[in-house]
Amino acid sequence: MAKNALARAWARNFERQWVALARSNMRAGTRAAAKALQPTADRGKAPPGDGSWTTGIATGAAGARRFRLYRPPGVGFAERLPLLVMLHGCGQDAQGFALCTRMNRIAARERFLVLYPEQERMANAQGCWNWFDTASGRAYGEVALIMKAIDQVCWLYPVDHARIAIAGLSAGASMAALVVTRHPERFKAIAMHSGIPPGTAYSRMSALTAMHGYRKTRPLQPTTVIEPHVWPPLLVIHGSGDTVVSMDNALAAVQVWADAGGAGPGPGRAARRGKRYPTTVTDFKRQGMPVATLVQVDGLGHAWSGGAPKQQYSDALGPDASRLIWAFAARQFRR
């Protein structure tokens, strides 16, 4: 008994020291990377609403990436909250993506944390995640930085490690899928909005042809041997009017996920809410369990469905993608 008590006390002391060291390193990394990240330093103004909007920096072999974290009001260390990782698309940053998706509003109501990693313009002039650049390894370097940001948040804030999901738009959706193929055991759900599945491109040129649906997608290839049920369920949202990323990529994404999970499609069901664009929803299940869900939005272009009005890359007439994503993730968390 005395040995067990001593071990627990040592573990608590070690964790306190580790967290203190992580905070110190985070502040040091912020000062060291501030000069490199200065061009976007003025974009850190908090989106409107209650809660806190904090800044951090993840560093690694691939460089440094800033991230923003939203915390709902009144969060204490006594509770453990789910974490949703949100990866922006090209031409966006963390703040713009938060404003566009209004995910923080849902997080405040449902009580979960939202992490917004941010691509550095020195790494991609358009602000795109380099999800396609697997041949050079640069894509995997960015995956490692995103995971560093997740780990840092998990250590410093009250995150329930068993309830983590990831979502993204366009290049962010493609990067989210790549992150999951590298670390499937870390996530309970993934959502791709208007993206391209992993295994479809390996360079900038192949990414351009993949955007138009001219490339085949290879089967999912995890970095470790896993059982089919370990793959986190996938939600795909895509607009029929998207002329930037072909709908063929949405179909390919759910198909490779279904193949990896041994799932088959059910009948599509039509849905419409008020004057919003109509949708067709198709579930792919294995033994009654969800593996992938496709939401085809009729008339939606390359924009966040149901996003904030007058925001770039947002279409307020679509069904609310943020609500759909959180509802999908919450179902997986309950399972």
N, C-alpha and C positions, 0 to 999 in steps of 0.2 A: 504493500500500500504506500509506504513511504517513498519507494523508488518510483511508483507511478505518479505520485504527487510531484516529486522532484522533476520528473520528465515533462509533466504538463507545464510546470512553472518555467522550465528551461525553454519549452516550445513557445510559450507566450512572450517571454523576454526576447527570444530570437526574432519572432514576428514583429515586435515593436521596433527592434533595431533595424530590421530589414526595411520596414515602411519608412522609418526616419531617413535611412540611407537613400531610398528611392526618391523621397521628396527632395533631398539635397541634390541628388544627381539630376532630378527633373529641373530644378532651378538653375543648376550649372549648365545643363544642356540648353535651356532656354536662352541664357546669356550668350553661350557659344554660338548658337545657331541664329540668333536674332539678326545679325548682319546679313547672313545669306537669305533669310526669309523676309527682309525688310520691305520689299516691294508690295507685299500683301498685309503689312502690319496694321493698316488702318481698317481692315475688314473685320476686326474682332468685335465690333459693337454688338451687344446682345440683341437677339430678336425680341419683339415685344412679348410680354407675358410674365407671369410669376415664375419663380425658380431661379437657379443660378446658371451662368454661362461662363465656363472657365476654359483656360487655354493650357495646353501642354505640348511637349515636343517629344517625339519618339526618335531615337537615334540608333543607327546600326551600320553594318558594312555598306549598305546602299545609300547612306547619307542621313538626312534628317527630314522629318515631316511633321508639320504642326497638326494638332488635332484640337477640336472643341468638344466639350462635354456639357450636356444639359442635364441638370438634376432638378427634379420637382421640389417644390417647397416643403420644408419640414422633415427632410430625410435625416435620420440618425443612424448610428452604427449598429443599433439594436435590430434593425430590419435588413433583409437581404432582398434587393430588387432585381428584376430582369434587366438585361442590357440589350439594346438594339443598336447595331453598328450600321451607319448610313454612309454609303459611298456616292459622292456626287458625280455628275456627268461632265463632259467636256464644256469648257467655258464657264464653269461654276466654281464656287468655293464653298466652304462649310457654311458660312453665314447665308449665302444665297440659297443653298440647298435647304437649309432649315426654314427660311422664309417661304420658299416655293412649296415645300411639302407640308408645312405646318405640323410636322410630327411632334414638335414640343408640346403643342396643345393637347394632343392625345396622351403624351407621356405624363403631363401634369394631372390629367384626369385619372388615368389608369395606373399611375405610379410605376414608371420604369425609367431607367437612364438611357440617354441617347448619345452615342459617340459618333462624331463626324470627323474622320481622318480627312486631311486636305492634301491634294497633290501640289507639288512645288513646280512653279512655272519654269524653273531651270531644268527640271526633268522632262517637262513636256510643255512646249510653248502655248498650247491650247488648253492646258490644265487637264488633259486626259490622263487617266491611269493607263500605264503601258501594259495592259493585260495581255496583249498580243505578242510581246517581245520575249517569247520563251526561248528562242534559239540562242540568244545572247545571255540569257539568264537574268536580264534586267527585270522582267515581270516578277520573277521569284524573289528578287531583292525587295521589291515593293510589297509583296505579300508578307515578307518577314517584318517590314516596318509597320504594317497594319497590325500584325500580331503583337508586335512590341507595344503599340498603343493600347491594344486590348488588355495585354498583361499588366501594363502600368495602371490602367483604370481599375482592373480587378484587384490589384494590391492596395490601391490608395482609397478606394471607395467601396461602399457596401453592396457589391455585386454578388448575385446568386450565380455561381459558376455553372450550375446545371440549367440555367435559363438564359442562354445567349443566342441571338439570331442576327442575321446579317442581310442587308438589302442594298440595292443600288439602282441607279438610272444609267442607261446607255453604257458608256465605258465603265462606269461604276458598277453596273450590273454584271458585266463580264468579269471585272476584277473580283466581285463578291463570289462568283461561281468558282473562279480560280483559287481564291482563298480557301473555299470549302473543300475543293479537291485535294489541297495540301494538308488540311487539318479538319477532316470530316467529324472527328470525335469531339471537337470543341463547340459545335453548333447544333441547336435543336431545330432550326428552320432557316431557309434561305428564300429570298424573293428577288427575282430579276424583272426589272421594268425596262422594256425596249432594249434588251442586250443581246449579246452573241455568246453562245455556250463555249466553254473551254474545249480545246481539241479541234477548233475550227481554223485558227490562224496561228502563225508562229513568227510573223514579221509584220512590219508596217504595210508592205505591199499586199500580203495575203489578207491582212485585216480589211483593206479596202474592198477586195473582191468578196470577202465574207459578209461585209455589211449589206451587199446586194443579193445575198443568198446563193452565191456561185460556188461555195465550197462545202464539201461534206464534213460532217462532224465525227470525230473518232469516238469510240466508246470511252466512258469515264475511266480514268486511270489514277486511282489513289496512290499516294506515296507509300502506303502500307497496306497489307492484306486485311480487308475488312469484310464483314458479313453484309449482305444486302440491306438488312434492317438498320445498319449503322448510318447509312446515308441520310442526312437530314432531309425531310420533305421539302420540295421545291414548289414555289408559287411563281408563275410567269404571267406578267401583264403586258399586253402588246396591242397597239392600235392598228386597225386595218388600213388607215390612211398614212401610215409611217413610210415616208419616202427616203429616209436616212438609213434605217436598219430594217431590212426585209422581214416580213412576218414569217418567212421560212425559218429564220433563226429561232423564233419562239417555238415553232413546231419541233425543230431539231433539239432544243433544250429539254422539253418535256419528254421527248422520245428517248434520248440517251439516259435521262434520269429513270424513266420507266424501265428501260432495258436493264439498267444496273440493279434496280430493285425488284425485278421480276414482276412488273405490274402491267395491267392491261387497261385500256380506256373504257369508261362508262359512257352512257349517252350524254350528248351535250344538252345543256338546259339554258334556255333564254331567260334573261332578267333585264329589268329596266326600272329605274327609280325616277319618277317625275319626268322632267324634260332632259335629263342627262342622257348621254349616249347609251344605246342598248349594248348588252354584252351576251356572249355565249361562254358558258363555263363548262369545262370538261375535266373530270377527275380521273386520275390513273391510280388504281388501288391494287394492293397485294393482300389477299386474305382479309379484305375489308379495311385494311389500314392504308392511309393516304401515302402516296409516294411522290406524286406531282399533280399540280392543278394548273390548267391553262385558262386564263381569262382574256378572251379576245374582245376588244372594245371597238365597236363599229363606228368609224369616222374619226377616231383619235389619231393624231399625227405623232411626231417624235417629241412628246412632251409628257410631263407628269400628269397623270389622269386625276382630275378633281383638285388640282393644285390651286394655290392662291391666285386670285385675279390680278392681272397686270404684272405678273412676275415672268421673267424670262424662262423658257422651257417649261411652261405650265399651261394647262388647259382646264379652266374651271368647269367646263361643260361635261367632263368625263366623270365616271363614278369615282369616289374618293379612294385613290390607291393607298393612301396612308392608313385609312380605316381597314381596308382589305388586308393590308400587310400585317397590321397589329393583330387583327382577329385571327389570321392564319397562324401567326407565331404563338399567340396565346393558347390556341388549341393544342399545338405541339407541346408547349410547356406543361399543360395539364396532363397530357399523356405520359 
